[in-house]
């Protein structure tokens, strides 16, 4: 889940070989931020049971493989306000399907926008609950071809410097980041169609994550969950609830047989 390793500095792409679970890639320059490093809608049928703070289905990623509709929307109700992402499956089918399944089962509820870099990206997608994070760490999907450009407002999965490492972390481009289009699998699957001013207003003063900035450490979010962020980074905005909005006549699709994981992180 911890997407470390790729950096941009003055247009220069650098790849760090350190394992993602142990260290963060060091910033090559304070002049430019690192690349996005890999981060719901709800339906009544998938409300979490009262005995668990999260939907227990999230502990079994191999079963959450339903095919998404051609288009759908997700409304995010956050501590800053609401925004809506419209997903177009044809842009990145595998990414759209993964997002759809995460949204249906409330994965993004209670998660923080842990990496907000002004003029670059807003990133989120590490679960508030460590058992859920652990379940998805070794459930990557293959890369989609990059059809749409990483323009302002477009939504893309974060990933490591290796192919086929998308899991659950996503980011919204706050700027036209076309440089990402040719940097290996950063394929937008949707875009913000309402509330971009909310996205741009999310708390950003912590900057990059430690040790490059004052922001949270991704590995500690993974292992400690929401309490770590609530205690040490109280000003961060977070997602209260999410709502899946299907087009007229669309119904959740049946799950398709699960394929073997594309890659396993070390």
Residue pairs with C-beta under 8 A, 6 or more apart in sequence:
1 38
1 39
1 126
1 133
1 136
1 137
1 167
1 168
1 169
1 218
1 222
2 20
2 21
2 24
2 37
2 38
2 126
2 218
2 219
2 222
3 20
3 36
3 37
3 38
3 39
3 158
3 159
3 160
3 165
3 169
3 218
4 16
4 18
4 20
4 23
4 24
4 25
4 37
4 160
4 218
5 15
5 16
5 17
5 18
5 20
5 25
5 37
5 160
5 161
5 162
6 13
6 14
6 15
6 16
6 25
6 34
6 35
6 37
6 159
6 160
6 161
6 183
7 13
7 14
7 16
7 25
7 27
7 28
7 34
7 35
8 14
8 32
8 33
8 34
8 35
8 179
9 27
9 28
9 29
9 31
9 32
10 29
10 31
10 32
11 179
12 28
13 183
14 25
14 28
15 161
16 25
16 26
16 161
18 24
18 25
19 265
19 266
20 160
20 265
20 266
21 219
21 265
21 266
22 219
24 209
24 210
24 211
24 212
24 217
24 218
24 219
25 34
25 37
26 211
26 212
27 33
27 34
27 208
27 212
33 117
33 120
33 121
33 208
34 208
34 212
35 180
35 183
35 186
36 115
36 121
36 123
36 156
36 158
36 159
36 169
36 171
36 180
36 186
37 115
37 123
37 158
37 159
37 160
37 169
37 218
38 125
38 157
38 158
38 159
38 160
38 165
38 166
38 167
38 168
38 169
39 111
39 114
39 123
39 124
39 125
39 126
39 158
39 167
39 168
39 169
39 170
39 171
40 74
40 102
40 103
40 104
40 105
40 106
40 107
40 108
40 109
40 242
40 244
41 72
41 73
41 74
41 75
41 103
41 104
41 242
41 243
41 244
41 245
42 103
42 104
42 106
42 109
42 241
42 242
42 243
42 244
43 104
43 244
43 252
45 252
46 55
46 57
46 104
46 105
46 106
47 55
47 106
48 54
48 55
48 56
48 106
49 55
49 56
53 110
53 128
53 129
54 106
54 109
54 127
54 128
54 129
54 132
55 105
55 106
57 63
57 64
57 105
58 64
58 105
58 106
58 107
58 127
58 132
58 135
58 136
59 131
59 132
59 135
60 135
61 135
61 136
61 139
62 139
62 258
63 255
63 258
64 101
64 102
64 104
64 105
64 255
65 97
65 101
65 255
65 256
65 257
65 258
66 97
66 100
66 101
66 104
66 252
66 253
66 254
66 255
66 256
67 97
67 100
67 253
67 256
68 87
68 89
68 96
68 97
68 99
68 100
68 101
68 253
69 89
69 100
69 246
69 247
69 250
69 253
70 88
70 89
70 90
70 247
71 86
71 87
71 88
71 89
71 247
72 86
72 87
72 100
72 244
72 245
72 246
72 247
72 250
73 84
73 85
73 86
73 87
73 193
73 244
73 245
74 84
74 85
74 87
74 99
74 103
74 242
74 243
74 244
74 245
75 82
75 83
75 84
75 242
75 243
75 245
76 82
76 83
76 84
76 85
76 108
76 195
76 239
76 242
77 239
77 240
77 241
77 242
77 243
78 113
78 198
78 202
78 237
78 238
78 239
78 240
79 237
79 238
79 240
80 198
80 201
80 202
80 203
80 237
81 195
81 198
81 201
82 194
82 195
82 198
83 192
83 194
83 195
83 196
83 198
83 199
84 192
84 193
84 194
84 195
84 245
85 155
85 172
85 190
85 191
85 192
85 193
86 190
86 191
86 192
86 193
87 96
87 99
87 100
87 155
87 189
87 190
88 96
88 189
88 190
89 96
89 97
89 189
90 147
91 144
91 147
91 148
91 187
91 188
91 189
91 190
92 144
92 145
92 147
92 148
92 187
92 188
92 189
93 144
94 141
94 142
94 143
94 144
94 166
95 141
95 144
95 156
95 157
95 166
95 187
95 189
96 189
96 190
98 141
98 157
98 166
98 168
99 170
99 189
99 190
100 244
102 108
102 168
103 242
103 244
104 244
104 252
106 242
107 125
107 127
107 132
107 168
108 124
108 125
108 239
108 242
109 128
109 239
109 240
109 241
109 242
110 128
110 226
110 238
110 239
110 240
111 124
111 125
111 126
111 127
111 128
111 226
111 238
111 239
112 124
112 126
112 128
112 216
112 221
112 226
112 229
112 233
112 236
112 237
112 238
112 239
113 122
113 123
113 124
113 202
113 203
113 236
113 237
113 238
113 239
114 123
114 124
114 126
114 209
114 215
114 216
114 218
114 221
114 229
114 233
114 236
115 121
115 122
115 123
115 124
115 171
115 208
115 209
115 215
116 122
116 123
116 202
116 203
116 204
116 206
116 236
116 237
117 174
117 204
117 207
117 208
118 174
118 204
119 174
119 175
120 173
120 174
120 175
120 177
121 171
121 172
121 173
121 174
121 177
122 171
122 172
122 174
122 199
122 202
123 158
123 169
123 170
123 171
124 169
124 170
124 171
124 239
125 158
125 168
125 169
125 170
126 133
126 168
126 169
126 218
126 221
126 222
127 133
127 136
127 168
127 225
128 225
128 226
129 225
129 226
130 222
130 223
130 224
130 225
133 221
133 222
133 223
133 225
134 222
136 167
136 168
137 167
137 222
137 265
138 261
138 264
138 265
139 167
139 261
140 164
140 165
140 166
140 167
140 261
140 262
140 263
140 264
140 265
141 164
141 166
141 167
141 262
142 163
142 164
142 262
143 159
143 163
143 164
143 166
143 184
143 185
143 187
144 185
144 187
144 189
145 187
146 181
146 182
146 185
146 186
146 187
146 188
147 187
147 188
148 154
148 187
148 188
148 191
149 176
149 178
149 181
149 188
150 156
150 173
150 176
150 177
150 178
150 179
150 180
150 181
150 186
150 188
151 173
151 176
151 177
151 178
151 188
151 191
152 173
152 174
152 175
152 176
152 196
153 172
153 173
153 191
153 192
153 196
153 199
154 172
154 173
154 188
154 190
154 191
154 192
155 170
155 171
155 172
155 173
155 188
155 189
155 190
155 191
155 192
156 170
156 171
156 173
156 180
156 186
156 187
156 188
156 189
157 166
157 167
157 169
157 170
157 171
157 186
157 187
157 189
158 166
158 169
158 170
158 171
159 165
159 166
159 184
159 185
159 186
160 265
161 184
162 263
163 184
163 185
163 263
164 185
164 262
164 263
165 263
165 265
166 185
172 192
172 199
173 180
173 188
174 199
174 200
180 186
192 199
202 237
203 235
203 236
203 237
205 235
206 213
206 214
206 215
206 216
206 233
206 235
206 236
207 213
207 214
207 215
208 214
208 215
209 215
209 216
209 217
209 218
210 216
210 217
215 233
216 228
216 229
216 232
216 233
216 236
220 228
221 228
221 229
226 238
229 236
229 238
246 252
